[in-house]
Amino acid sequence: MLEGVGAITRYLERAMAQARYDLLGPGRFVAELPGVGLRVEAPHLEAAREALREALEAWLVDALRSGILPPGLEVQGDPRRARFLALAGEMWRLLEEEPSPKPLPEAPRPKGAFTLEEWLKERGIQVVRKPEPEDEEKEKVLTRLALFLGDRYPSLEKLYERLKQSLSTKRQFELSLAEATQEEIANSTQFCTLLKQYAFLTSYHYKSEERRIRAEASTEGFVQNFLTGGWLERYVAERLRKYLRSKNLPHEVAVGYQVALPGGEAMELDVLARVGERVYWFEAKTGEFQAHIAKYAGLKKVLGLSQKESFLVLLGMDRARAKELSALHGLTVVSQAGFLEAFQEALEGNGP
């Protein structure tokens, strides 16, 4: 019998015992767990209870996958568990004391293969600085937040805009969800809960009776850089990697290269992707882009890329306007929701 399984069952039961239920109107029952930011609606009480239980289970699985252990899940007083943890700790200590194995020789590079830095150098472009690798755990957190926001952006747009405004004013912000859909409420409260867990928000409170969020963002530099735009670059890069791995295509994806162009001008390239012997370039903007689009069109020529290989990813851009901007400026302008489809089309069009 696995004690951890019993602990999870008890945790769910204790959490559900703290649930609150309200009748909002005919055929509108609401169930919520304010402590974890979960709120669901259903046509009758039993359906609301069941929907809340499912939402809690999904939240718990997501938390455990990310390495978060909610209070109450610790299995206490089990001597077998204590002996197991002690043995595991000793084994890990012995492993750490072992000398590092000698690295295996690098496999010979396939004929015709090249790195992105070599590709830039051939075009007279010097890599001045490339981002240092993040700590593995920090990388997981930032990627998780970027994917959550990017995949759910339509229902998080209002929250994100208020959050960005507060970053510039460095003041607490409020957001009313009185007219929001159930999906908007659930995603907004879950995202704020995640941001608070990782100290991206220094304060967060959701008043369910008013359907109002009050929160304040951290003033730390890396938090502000991430929330004002770095997350979208990370989102684009991660979605590209996942897709290319799923297709088993040889690739290299680089984020945030700071370069010097042949004329000496300094630039930053948001995302570069090499797939086989072809290179694709992505710029990602979460705000105003009008003052930059002409510069990107010029940079496309310096890189020697075609329109189908040069992407400008704009947050929330509608398809019709993106098509017009693409025709005017010679770039593939897309939204964060449509860039992967456009990339797939470009890959198929550039195939042998």
C-alpha positions in Angstrom: 0.0 0.0 0.0 1.5 3.4 -1.0 1.1 5.9 1.8 1.5 8.8 -0.6 -1.7 7.8 -2.5 -3.6 7.8 0.8 -2.2 11.2 1.6 -3.4 12.6 -1.8 -6.9 11.2 -1.2 -7.0 12.8 2.3 -5.7 16.1 0.9 -8.5 16.2 -1.7 -11.1 15.4 0.9 -9.8 18.1 3.3 -9.7 20.7 0.5 -13.2 19.9 -0.7 -14.5 20.2 2.8 -13.4 23.9 2.7 -15.3 24.5 -0.6 -18.0 27.2 -0.7 -21.2 27.0 -2.7 -23.6 29.7 -3.7 -26.7 30.1 -5.8 -26.3 32.9 -8.2 -29.6 32.6 -9.9 -31.9 30.0 -11.5 -29.7 27.2 -12.8 -26.5 29.0 -11.7 -24.6 27.3 -8.9 -21.0 28.4 -8.1 -18.4 26.3 -6.3 -15.0 27.7 -5.3 -11.8 27.1 -3.3 -10.4 30.7 -2.8 -7.2 29.3 -1.3 -6.1 27.9 -4.6 -8.0 30.3 -6.8 -10.4 27.8 -8.2 -14.0 28.7 -9.2 -16.5 26.9 -11.3 -20.2 27.3 -12.3 -22.8 24.6 -13.1 -26.5 24.3 -13.5 -27.1 22.4 -10.2 -25.2 21.9 -6.9 -24.0 18.3 -7.5 -22.6 19.3 -10.9 -20.8 22.2 -9.3 -19.3 20.0 -6.6 -18.1 17.5 -9.2 -16.7 20.2 -11.5 -14.8 21.7 -8.6 -13.4 18.3 -7.6 -12.1 17.8 -11.2 -10.6 21.3 -11.3 -8.8 20.6 -7.9 -7.4 17.3 -9.2 -6.1 18.9 -12.4 -4.6 21.8 -10.3 -2.9 19.3 -7.9 -1.5 17.2 -10.8 -0.1 20.3 -12.4 1.4 21.4 -9.1 3.1 18.0 -8.4 4.4 17.9 -12.0 6.1 21.3 -11.3 7.6 20.1 -8.1 5.3 22.0 -5.8 4.1 20.1 -2.7 1.0 21.7 -1.2 0.8 21.9 2.6 -0.9 18.8 4.0 0.6 16.3 1.5 3.6 15.5 3.6 3.3 11.9 4.9 4.3 12.1 8.5 5.0 9.5 11.2 5.8 6.7 8.7 9.1 4.9 9.8 9.3 3.1 6.4 9.2 6.5 4.6 11.8 8.0 7.0 14.1 5.0 6.3 13.6 5.3 2.6 14.3 9.1 2.5 17.4 8.5 4.6 18.7 5.8 2.3 17.9 7.9 -0.8 19.8 10.9 0.7 22.8 8.7 1.4 22.8 7.3 -2.1 22.6 10.8 -3.5 25.5 11.9 -1.3 27.7 9.1 -2.6 26.8 9.9 -6.1 27.8 13.5 -5.6 31.2 12.4 -4.2 32.0 10.3 -7.3 34.3 11.9 -9.8 32.5 13.2 -12.9 32.7 10.8 -15.8 34.8 11.8 -18.7 32.7 13.4 -21.4 32.1 11.2 -24.5 33.7 12.4 -27.7 31.4 14.5 -29.8 29.8 12.7 -32.6 31.0 13.7 -36.1 28.9 16.5 -37.5 26.8 15.4 -40.5 28.0 16.7 -43.8 26.6 20.1 -44.6 25.5 20.8 -40.9 26.3 24.1 -39.3 25.5 26.0 -36.1 23.5 29.2 -35.9 26.6 31.2 -34.9 28.5 29.9 -37.9 25.5 30.9 -40.1 25.5 34.4 -38.7 29.3 34.7 -39.1 29.0 33.8 -42.8 26.8 36.9 -43.2 29.2 39.2 -41.5 27.2 39.3 -38.2 29.1 39.0 -35.0 27.5 37.4 -31.9 28.4 39.9 -29.1 26.6 38.1 -26.3 24.3 35.1 -26.0 22.2 34.4 -22.9 23.7 32.4 -20.1 22.0 29.1 -19.5 19.4 29.4 -16.7 19.3 27.3 -13.6 17.3 24.2 -14.5 14.6 24.8 -11.9 14.3 28.4 -12.9 14.1 27.4 -16.5 11.1 25.1 -15.7 9.2 27.8 -13.9 9.7 30.5 -16.5 8.7 28.1 -19.3 5.7 26.9 -17.4 4.5 30.5 -16.9 5.1 31.4 -20.5 3.2 28.4 -21.8 0.3 29.0 -19.4 0.0 32.7 -20.6 0.6 32.0 -24.3 -1.8 29.1 -24.6 -4.6 30.9 -22.7 -3.9 34.5 -23.8 -7.4 35.2 -25.2 -8.9 34.6 -21.7 -6.0 36.4 -20.0 -5.7 39.4 -22.2 -7.5 41.8 -19.8 -5.4 40.6 -16.8 -2.2 40.8 -18.8 -2.9 44.4 -19.9 -3.6 45.5 -16.4 -0.5 43.7 -15.2 1.7 45.5 -17.7 0.2 48.9 -16.8 1.0 48.2 -13.1 4.6 47.4 -14.0 5.1 50.9 -15.4 3.4 52.6 -12.4 4.8 50.2 -9.8 1.4 50.3 -8.0 -1.2 47.8 -7.1 -3.8 47.1 -9.7 -7.4 46.0 -9.7 -9.4 44.0 -12.3 -13.1 43.4 -12.2 -14.2 40.0 -13.5 -17.9 40.8 -13.0 -18.6 40.5 -16.8 -16.0 37.7 -17.4 -16.7 34.2 -18.6 -16.1 31.2 -16.3 -13.0 30.4 -18.4 -11.6 33.9 -17.9 -12.2 33.8 -14.2 -10.6 30.3 -13.8 -7.6 31.2 -15.9 -7.1 34.6 -14.4 -7.2 33.4 -10.8 -5.0 30.3 -11.5 -2.4 32.5 -13.3 -2.3 35.0 -10.4 -2.0 32.1 -8.0 1.0 30.8 -9.9 2.6 34.3 -10.1 2.1 34.7 -6.3 3.6 31.2 -5.6 6.8 32.2 -7.5 6.9 35.8 -6.0 6.2 37.4 -9.4 3.3 39.1 -7.5 4.1 40.5 -4.1 0.4 40.5 -3.2 -2.7 38.9 -4.6 -6.3 38.7 -3.4 -9.4 37.6 -5.2 -12.8 38.7 -3.7 -15.2 36.1 -5.1 -18.3 37.9 -4.0 -17.2 41.0 -6.0 -15.3 39.0 -8.7 -12.4 41.4 -8.3 -8.7 40.8 -8.4 -6.3 43.0 -6.4 -2.6 42.4 -6.9 0.8 44.0 -7.1 3.8 42.9 -9.3 7.3 42.4 -8.1 9.8 45.2 -9.0 12.7 42.7 -9.5 14.4 43.2 -12.9 14.1 39.7 -14.2 10.4 39.6 -13.3 9.7 42.8 -15.1 11.7 41.7 -18.2 9.8 38.4 -18.3 6.4 39.9 -17.9 6.8 42.8 -20.3 8.0 40.7 -23.2 10.5 38.0 -22.4 7.7 35.4 -21.8 6.6 35.7 -25.5 10.1 35.0 -26.8 10.3 32.0 -24.5 6.8 30.8 -25.6 7.7 31.0 -29.3 11.0 29.1 -28.7 9.4 26.4 -26.6 6.5 25.8 -29.0 9.1 25.5 -31.8 11.2 23.0 -29.9 8.2 20.9 -29.0 7.0 20.8 -32.5 10.4 20.0 -34.1 11.0 17.3 -31.5 7.6 15.8 -32.3 8.5 15.6 -36.0 12.0 14.2 -35.1 13.6 17.0 -37.2 17.3 18.0 -36.5 17.2 21.5 -35.2 18.8 24.2 -33.1 16.8 27.0 -31.4 18.5 30.1 -29.9 16.9 32.9 -27.9 18.2 36.4 -27.4 21.4 36.6 -29.3 22.9 40.2 -29.1 24.7 40.8 -32.4 26.6 43.5 -34.3 25.5 43.8 -37.9 28.1 44.3 -40.7 27.7 48.1 -40.4 28.3 48.0 -36.6 24.7 48.5 -35.6 23.8 46.6 -32.4 20.7 44.4 -32.5 19.0 41.6 -30.5 17.5 38.6 -32.4 14.6 37.2 -30.3 14.5 33.7 -31.7 16.5 31.9 -34.4 15.7 28.3 -35.4 17.8 26.1 -37.7 15.9 23.2 -39.1 18.3 21.0 -41.2 20.0 23.4 -43.5 17.4 26.2 -43.3 17.2 29.0 -40.8 14.0 30.9 -39.6 13.9 34.1 -37.6 11.2 35.3 -35.2 10.7 38.6 -33.5 8.1 38.8 -30.7 6.4 42.0 -29.6 3.9 42.3 -26.8 3.3 46.0 -27.3 3.7 48.7 -29.9 5.4 47.4 -33.1 4.9 50.2 -35.6 8.2 52.0 -34.9 10.1 48.7 -35.3 8.6 47.0 -38.3 10.6 48.9 -40.9 13.8 48.0 -39.1 12.8 44.3 -39.1 12.1 44.5 -42.8 15.6 45.8 -43.3 17.2 43.2 -41.0 15.5 40.4 -43.0 17.6 41.5 -46.0 20.8 41.5 -44.0 20.0 38.0 -42.8 19.4 37.0 -46.4 16.0 35.4 -45.5 12.8 35.3 -47.5 9.4 36.5 -46.2 8.4 32.9 -45.4 11.5 32.6 -43.2 11.0 35.9 -41.3 8.3 36.1 -38.7 7.0 39.0 -36.6 4.8 37.5 -33.8 2.4 40.2 -32.4 0.3 39.5 -29.4 -3.4 39.3 -30.1 -3.0 40.3 -33.8 -6.1 39.4 -35.9 -5.6 37.3 -39.1 -6.9 39.9 -41.6 -4.7 42.7 -40.3 -1.7 40.4 -40.1 -2.1 39.5 -43.8 -2.2 43.1 -44.8 0.9 44.0 -42.7 2.7 41.0 -44.2 2.0 42.2 -47.7 3.1 45.8 -46.9 6.4 45.0 -45.1 7.6 41.7 -46.6 7.5 39.8 -43.3 5.3 37.0 -42.1 3.2 38.8 -39.5 1.3 36.5 -37.2 -0.3 36.3 -33.8 1.0 34.1 -30.9 -1.9 31.8 -31.7 -1.1 31.4 -35.4 2.7 31.5 -35.6 3.2 27.7 -35.4 0.7 27.0 -38.2 2.5 29.6 -40.4 5.8 28.0 -39.5 4.6 24.6 -40.5 3.4 25.9 -43.8 6.8 27.5 -44.4 8.5 24.2 -43.5 6.4 22.3 -46.0 6.9 24.9 -48.7 10.7 24.8 -48.2 10.8 21.0 -48.3 12.6 19.0 -50.9 
